[in-house]
Amino acid sequence: MSGFFYYFYFVKIFFVDCFDAIRSLGKHTFPLTSFDKKSLYPFTFIKSCLDLRVGILTLREKWYRLALAFGLEIAEGNSLEDGAIWVAEHVIPTESLLQVFSTMEVGDVLFQSEMIIAFRYHKDCDLRLRDIGDTVSLLLGVEDLFLLTGQEVANDFKLLAKKTCITSVSSTNQLLGADFYIADDVTMECATLNSLGGPIYIDEGAVVMEGAHLRGPLYLGKGAVVKMGATIYGNVSVGKQSVIGGEVGNAVIGDFSAKGHHGYLGCSVIGDWCNLGAGTSNSNLKNNLKTVSIYDYKLKGFRDTGLLKCGAFIGDYTRVGINSSLNTGTVIGIASMLADTSFYAKFVPSFAWVFNGDTQVYNFDKFMEYLETLYISKNEELSERLKRELNQLNKKYN
């Protein structure tokens, strides 16, 4: 359960990662399903859904900005009070949703597609179900992270960029369209940027090298680097200090991750602190043109996404060696090392060491030694809390 809530017209808003524990309140029972953050594993192993970036901002940042826009007071706490509104962590906030919240009475339970979205708590009141229709975007599975990226880049752009900002852009670049925000200290020469299909937001300290082609909707995070000749097709979000090369489209790349060389990445989600070796590519379309199935941690098995195009999903701290081939719908856990040149299995667990067709457990001490070095190389501090969480996960899954 998150410890953050907001005052909304004297109403507190809590975030929860699962409603199962509160589906029965005295005589009341919710005849609805509840979100489970396992549906977003491996990306929520060590972080809240609220800290997932969807578009330009994380869900937490979206809530903060919208709350401020509505003149709400932001506070912290972990106590449940009568009249508080509980909100599922996987909900993507909008102004219209906050307006719905303002009309909620105690006992109201908001749901969409038979899933609980929010309810206004009171221990003694009767419950009233309110169907809000398909008005809210939800993170129901890992594929939604890339499917919603373009839409959310556009939505966040409206929140963040009050007007086009290209005052410091060199004349060697070619810009198409008008929806740009390019920070003053961005380094960029001889690149083409096309915002006709969606906005492009390039954050502070980013570097775009010569010959790069960028198409929106696109977000480049603080200090991100786009290599020479890189092609970004749009619907892409790149985290801070990440490096991009080759071809990328319909993809999310976390903070401090590197896909710095030639190869294709599409319809995919890459976590934080990952590295894809030179020549690594993923498939996002099956040869028989059938829908793609992926491993679902909640179901403990494969499920059909219903998508014709679906690529790879790689958890935090995972490395993939040079010339690696990732099959359609591959899911890889956190803290793994993959060093084959043939297609990997469609599901690779966390803390795995894959080499020469064999999968073994990654020695945790060696992994932590590598991680310490990695953080030092980026002038970042590896917290004791993160060390403990990784150690606990390693013990749980090995």
C-alpha positions as CSV (number, residue, x, y, z in Angstrom):
1,M,0.0,0.0,0.0
2,S,1.3,3.4,-0.9
3,G,1.8,6.0,1.9
4,F,0.8,8.9,-0.3
5,F,-2.6,10.6,-0.3
6,Y,-4.0,14.0,-1.4
7,Y,-6.6,16.3,0.1
8,F,-9.4,16.7,-2.4
9,Y,-11.9,19.2,-1.2
10,F,-11.1,18.0,2.3
11,V,-11.1,14.3,1.1
12,K,-8.0,12.2,1.3
13,I,-7.0,10.0,-1.6
14,F,-5.1,6.8,-0.9
15,F,-3.4,4.5,-3.5
16,V,-3.5,0.7,-3.1
17,D,-1.8,-1.9,-5.2
18,C,-4.5,-4.5,-4.6
19,F,-8.1,-4.2,-3.4
20,D,-8.4,-7.9,-2.3
21,A,-7.7,-7.2,1.3
22,I,-10.6,-4.8,1.5
23,R,-13.1,-6.4,-0.8
24,S,-15.2,-7.4,2.2
25,L,-16.0,-4.7,4.7
26,G,-18.3,-6.1,7.3
27,K,-21.5,-7.1,5.5
28,H,-20.3,-5.7,2.2
29,T,-18.7,-7.7,-0.6
30,F,-17.4,-6.3,-3.9
31,P,-18.7,-8.4,-6.8
32,L,-15.8,-7.2,-8.9
33,T,-12.2,-8.1,-9.7
34,S,-9.2,-6.4,-8.2
35,F,-5.9,-5.3,-9.7
36,D,-2.8,-7.2,-8.7
37,K,0.6,-5.6,-9.2
38,K,2.0,-9.1,-10.2
39,S,0.3,-8.4,-13.5
40,L,3.1,-5.8,-14.1
41,Y,6.0,-8.0,-13.0
42,P,9.0,-7.9,-13.7
43,F,8.7,-4.1,-13.7
44,T,7.0,-3.9,-10.2
45,F,9.2,-6.4,-8.4
46,I,11.1,-3.6,-6.6
47,K,9.0,-0.5,-7.3
48,S,5.4,0.7,-7.0
49,C,3.1,1.0,-10.0
50,L,3.1,4.7,-9.2
51,D,6.8,4.9,-10.1
52,L,6.4,3.4,-13.6
53,R,6.9,6.0,-16.3
54,V,4.1,6.1,-18.8
55,G,4.8,8.8,-21.4
56,I,7.0,11.6,-20.0
57,L,5.9,11.3,-16.3
58,T,5.6,8.5,-13.8
59,L,2.1,7.8,-12.5
60,R,3.1,9.4,-9.2
61,E,4.3,12.6,-11.0
62,K,1.1,12.7,-13.0
63,W,-1.0,12.6,-9.8
64,Y,1.2,15.3,-8.2
65,R,0.9,17.7,-11.2
66,L,-2.9,17.1,-11.6
67,A,-3.4,17.6,-7.9
68,L,-1.5,20.8,-7.9
69,A,-3.4,21.9,-11.0
70,F,-6.6,21.4,-9.0
71,G,-5.3,23.3,-6.1
72,L,-5.1,20.3,-3.8
73,E,-2.9,19.9,-0.7
74,I,-0.4,17.1,-0.9
75,A,0.4,15.2,2.3
76,E,1.7,11.8,3.5
77,G,0.2,9.3,5.8
78,N,-0.8,5.7,6.3
79,S,-4.0,5.8,8.3
80,L,-7.4,5.0,7.0
81,E,-10.1,7.5,7.7
82,D,-13.9,7.6,7.0
83,G,-14.5,9.5,3.8
84,A,-11.1,8.7,2.2
85,I,-11.0,7.7,-1.5
86,W,-9.0,4.6,-2.3
87,V,-7.5,4.5,-5.8
88,A,-5.9,1.6,-7.6
89,E,-2.2,2.2,-8.3
90,H,-2.5,1.2,-12.0
91,V,-5.0,4.0,-12.8
92,I,-3.6,6.7,-15.2
93,P,-5.0,9.9,-13.8
94,T,-6.8,12.6,-15.8
95,E,-8.6,15.8,-15.1
96,S,-11.9,14.2,-15.9
97,L,-11.2,11.4,-13.4
98,L,-10.5,14.0,-10.7
99,Q,-13.8,15.6,-11.5
100,V,-15.6,12.3,-11.1
101,F,-13.8,12.0,-7.7
102,S,-15.3,15.3,-6.7
103,T,-18.8,13.9,-7.1
104,M,-18.2,10.7,-5.1
105,E,-20.1,10.1,-1.9
106,V,-19.2,7.8,0.9
107,G,-19.9,4.2,-0.2
108,D,-19.4,4.9,-3.9
109,V,-17.4,2.2,-5.7
110,L,-16.1,3.2,-9.2
111,F,-15.5,0.4,-11.6
112,Q,-14.5,-0.1,-15.2
113,S,-14.8,-3.3,-17.1
114,E,-15.7,-5.2,-13.9
115,M,-12.5,-4.0,-12.2
116,I,-12.5,-1.7,-9.1
117,I,-11.0,1.7,-9.8
118,A,-11.7,3.5,-6.6
119,F,-14.1,3.7,-3.7
120,R,-14.8,6.2,-1.0
121,Y,-14.5,4.4,2.3
122,H,-16.8,4.4,5.2
123,K,-17.0,1.5,7.6
124,D,-20.8,1.7,8.1
125,C,-22.3,2.9,4.9
126,D,-23.9,0.8,2.1
127,L,-21.9,0.4,-1.1
128,R,-23.1,1.8,-4.4
129,L,-21.5,0.6,-7.7
130,R,-20.8,3.2,-10.3
131,D,-19.7,2.1,-13.8
132,I,-17.6,4.9,-15.3
133,G,-17.4,3.2,-18.7
134,D,-14.1,3.0,-20.7
135,T,-13.1,6.5,-19.7
136,V,-9.8,5.7,-17.8
137,S,-6.6,4.2,-19.1
138,L,-5.3,1.3,-16.9
139,L,-2.1,-0.7,-16.8
140,L,-3.5,-4.2,-16.9
141,G,-0.5,-5.9,-18.3
142,V,3.1,-5.2,-19.2
143,E,2.2,-4.6,-22.9
144,D,0.1,-1.6,-21.8
145,L,3.4,0.2,-21.0
146,F,4.3,0.5,-24.6
147,L,0.7,0.6,-26.0
148,L,-0.1,3.7,-24.0
149,T,3.2,5.5,-24.4
150,G,2.3,7.6,-27.5
151,Q,-1.0,8.7,-26.0
152,E,0.6,9.6,-22.6
153,V,3.5,11.5,-24.2
154,A,0.9,13.7,-25.8
155,N,-1.1,14.1,-22.6
156,D,2.0,14.9,-20.5
157,F,3.2,17.3,-23.2
158,K,0.1,19.3,-22.6
159,L,0.7,19.4,-18.9
160,L,4.4,20.3,-19.1
161,A,4.9,22.4,-22.3
162,K,2.8,25.5,-22.4
163,K,4.3,26.5,-25.7
164,T,6.8,25.4,-28.3
165,C,10.4,25.8,-27.1
166,I,13.0,25.6,-29.8
167,T,14.9,28.8,-29.2
168,S,18.3,27.2,-28.8
169,V,18.1,24.7,-31.7
170,S,20.9,24.8,-34.2
171,S,20.0,25.6,-37.8
172,T,21.7,22.4,-38.9
173,N,18.6,20.5,-37.7
174,Q,15.4,20.1,-39.7
175,L,12.2,20.4,-37.7
176,L,8.8,19.3,-39.1
177,G,5.6,20.4,-37.3
178,A,5.2,22.7,-34.2
179,D,4.9,20.4,-31.2
180,F,8.4,20.6,-29.7
181,Y,9.9,21.2,-26.3
182,I,13.7,21.1,-26.5
183,A,15.5,22.2,-23.3
184,D,18.1,25.0,-23.6
185,D,21.1,22.8,-22.8
186,V,20.3,20.0,-25.4
187,T,23.2,19.2,-27.8
188,M,21.8,18.4,-31.3
189,E,23.3,18.9,-34.8
190,C,22.2,17.6,-38.2
191,A,19.2,15.7,-37.0
192,T,15.6,15.5,-38.3
193,L,12.7,15.8,-35.9
194,N,9.1,15.2,-37.1
195,S,6.3,16.2,-34.7
196,L,3.5,16.0,-37.3
197,G,2.3,12.7,-35.8
198,G,2.9,13.6,-32.1
199,P,4.9,15.9,-29.9
200,I,8.6,15.6,-29.2
201,Y,9.9,16.5,-25.7
202,I,13.7,16.5,-25.3
203,D,14.7,17.0,-21.6
204,E,17.7,18.7,-20.1
205,G,21.2,17.7,-21.1
206,A,20.1,15.3,-23.8
207,V,22.5,14.7,-26.8
208,V,21.2,13.9,-30.3
209,M,24.1,13.1,-32.6
210,E,24.4,13.7,-36.3
211,G,22.1,11.9,-38.7
212,A,19.6,10.8,-36.2
213,H,15.9,10.7,-37.3
214,L,13.3,11.3,-34.6
215,R,9.6,11.1,-34.9
216,G,7.0,11.8,-32.3
217,P,5.3,11.1,-30.0
218,L,8.7,10.9,-28.3
219,Y,10.2,11.7,-24.9
220,L,14.0,11.8,-24.4
221,G,14.9,11.9,-20.7
222,K,17.5,14.0,-18.9
223,G,21.0,13.3,-20.2
224,A,19.8,10.7,-22.7
225,V,22.0,10.1,-25.7
226,V,20.8,9.3,-29.3
227,K,23.7,7.9,-31.3
228,M,24.7,8.8,-34.9
229,G,22.2,7.5,-37.5
230,A,19.7,6.2,-35.0
231,T,16.1,5.9,-36.1
232,I,13.3,6.5,-33.6
233,Y,9.9,5.8,-35.2
234,G,7.7,7.3,-32.5
235,N,5.6,6.1,-29.5
236,V,8.8,6.0,-27.6
237,S,9.8,7.0,-24.1
238,V,13.5,7.0,-23.0
239,G,14.6,7.4,-19.4
240,K,17.3,9.6,-18.0
241,Q,20.9,9.0,-19.0
242,S,19.9,6.1,-21.3
243,V,21.6,5.6,-24.7
244,I,19.8,4.8,-27.9
245,G,21.2,3.5,-31.2
246,G,19.8,1.5,-34.2
247,E,16.1,1.3,-34.8
248,V,13.5,1.9,-32.0
249,G,9.7,2.1,-32.2
250,N,6.8,1.6,-29.9
251,A,9.0,1.1,-26.9
252,V,9.8,2.2,-23.4
253,I,13.3,2.3,-22.1
254,G,14.0,2.9,-18.4
255,D,16.6,5.1,-16.7
256,F,20.3,4.4,-17.1
257,S,19.8,1.7,-19.8
258,A,21.7,1.2,-23.0
259,K,20.6,0.1,-26.4
260,G,23.5,1.9,-28.0
261,H,24.2,-0.1,-31.1
262,H,22.6,-1.3,-34.3
263,G,19.7,-3.6,-34.0
264,Y,15.9,-3.4,-33.8
265,L,13.8,-2.8,-30.6
266,G,10.1,-2.6,-31.1
267,C,6.8,-3.1,-29.2
268,S,8.9,-3.6,-26.1
269,V,9.6,-2.4,-22.6
270,I,13.2,-2.3,-21.1
271,G,13.6,-1.7,-17.4
272,D,16.2,0.5,-15.6
273,W,19.9,-0.2,-15.7
274,C,19.7,-2.7,-18.5
275,N,22.1,-3.2,-21.4
276,L,21.5,-4.7,-24.8
277,G,24.7,-5.7,-26.5
278,A,25.7,-4.7,-30.1
279,G,23.5,-6.3,-32.8
280,T,20.8,-7.4,-30.4
281,S,17.3,-7.4,-32.0
282,N,13.8,-8.5,-31.0
283,S,11.0,-10.0,-33.1
284,N,7.6,-8.4,-32.6
285,L,5.6,-10.3,-35.2
286,K,5.1,-14.1,-35.5
287,N,5.7,-15.8,-38.9
288,N,2.2,-17.2,-38.9
289,L,0.7,-13.8,-38.1
290,K,-1.1,-15.1,-35.1
291,T,-1.5,-13.2,-31.8
292,V,1.4,-13.2,-29.4
293,S,1.3,-14.9,-26.0
294,I,3.6,-13.8,-23.1
295,Y,4.4,-15.1,-19.6
296,D,2.2,-13.6,-16.9
297,Y,3.6,-13.7,-13.4
298,K,0.1,-13.4,-11.9
299,L,-1.2,-16.3,-13.8
300,K,2.1,-18.2,-13.5
301,G,1.8,-19.1,-17.1
302,F,1.3,-17.8,-20.6
303,R,-1.6,-15.7,-21.7
304,D,-2.7,-14.4,-25.2
305,T,-2.2,-10.7,-25.4
306,G,-4.5,-10.5,-28.4
307,L,-1.8,-8.4,-30.2
308,L,-0.3,-9.2,-33.5
309,K,2.8,-7.2,-32.6
310,C,4.4,-7.7,-29.2
311,G,8.1,-7.7,-28.5
312,A,10.3,-8.1,-25.4
313,F,9.9,-7.2,-21.8
314,I,13.1,-7.0,-19.8
315,G,13.3,-6.4,-16.1
316,D,15.7,-4.0,-14.3
317,Y,19.5,-4.8,-14.1
318,T,19.4,-7.4,-16.9
319,R,22.1,-7.6,-19.5
320,V,21.8,-9.2,-23.0
321,G,25.0,-10.1,-24.8
322,I,26.1,-9.1,-28.4
323,N,24.1,-10.4,-31.4
324,S,21.3,-11.7,-29.1
325,S,18.0,-12.6,-30.7
326,L,14.8,-12.1,-28.6
327,N,11.8,-14.0,-29.7
328,T,8.3,-12.5,-30.1
329,G,6.8,-11.9,-26.7
330,T,9.9,-12.7,-24.6
331,V,9.7,-11.9,-20.9
332,I,12.9,-11.7,-18.9
333,G,13.1,-11.1,-15.2
334,I,15.4,-8.8,-13.2
335,A,19.1,-9.1,-12.6
336,S,19.8,-11.7,-15.3
337,M,22.7,-12.2,-17.7
338,L,22.0,-13.6,-21.1
339,A,25.0,-14.4,-23.3
340,D,23.8,-16.6,-26.2
341,T,23.5,-15.7,-29.8
342,S,20.6,-18.0,-30.6
343,F,16.9,-17.2,-29.6
344,Y,16.4,-17.3,-25.9
345,A,13.5,-19.0,-24.2
346,K,10.3,-16.9,-24.2
347,F,10.5,-16.7,-20.4
348,V,13.7,-16.3,-18.5
349,P,13.4,-16.0,-14.7
350,S,15.1,-13.4,-12.5
351,F,18.7,-13.9,-11.4
352,A,19.4,-16.2,-14.3
353,W,22.8,-16.8,-16.0
354,V,22.2,-18.0,-19.5
355,F,25.2,-19.2,-21.6
356,N,25.8,-21.8,-24.2
357,G,22.2,-23.1,-24.1
358,D,22.3,-23.6,-20.4
359,T,20.4,-21.6,-17.7
360,Q,21.9,-21.4,-14.2
361,V,21.4,-19.2,-11.1
362,Y,23.4,-16.0,-11.3
363,N,25.8,-15.9,-8.3
364,F,24.3,-13.2,-6.2
365,D,27.6,-11.9,-4.8
366,K,29.0,-11.6,-8.3
367,F,25.8,-9.8,-9.4
368,M,26.1,-7.3,-6.5
369,E,29.7,-6.7,-7.2
370,Y,28.8,-5.9,-10.8
371,L,25.9,-3.6,-9.6
372,E,28.2,-1.7,-7.3
373,T,30.6,-1.0,-10.1
374,L,27.7,0.0,-12.4
375,Y,26.4,2.5,-10.0
376,I,29.8,4.0,-9.4
377,S,30.3,4.4,-13.2
378,K,27.2,6.6,-13.3
379,N,28.0,8.5,-10.1
380,E,24.9,7.1,-8.5
381,E,24.6,5.6,-5.0
382,L,23.4,2.0,-4.5
383,S,21.2,2.3,-1.4
384,E,21.2,-0.2,1.4
385,R,17.4,-0.5,1.0
386,L,17.8,-1.6,-2.6
387,K,20.4,-4.1,-1.7
388,R,18.1,-5.6,0.9
389,E,15.2,-5.8,-1.6
390,L,17.3,-7.5,-4.2
391,N,18.7,-9.9,-1.6
392,Q,15.1,-10.8,-0.5
393,L,14.0,-11.3,-4.1
394,N,17.0,-13.5,-4.8
395,K,16.2,-15.7,-1.8
396,K,12.6,-15.9,-2.8
397,Y,13.1,-17.0,-6.3
398,N,16.2,-19.1,-5.8
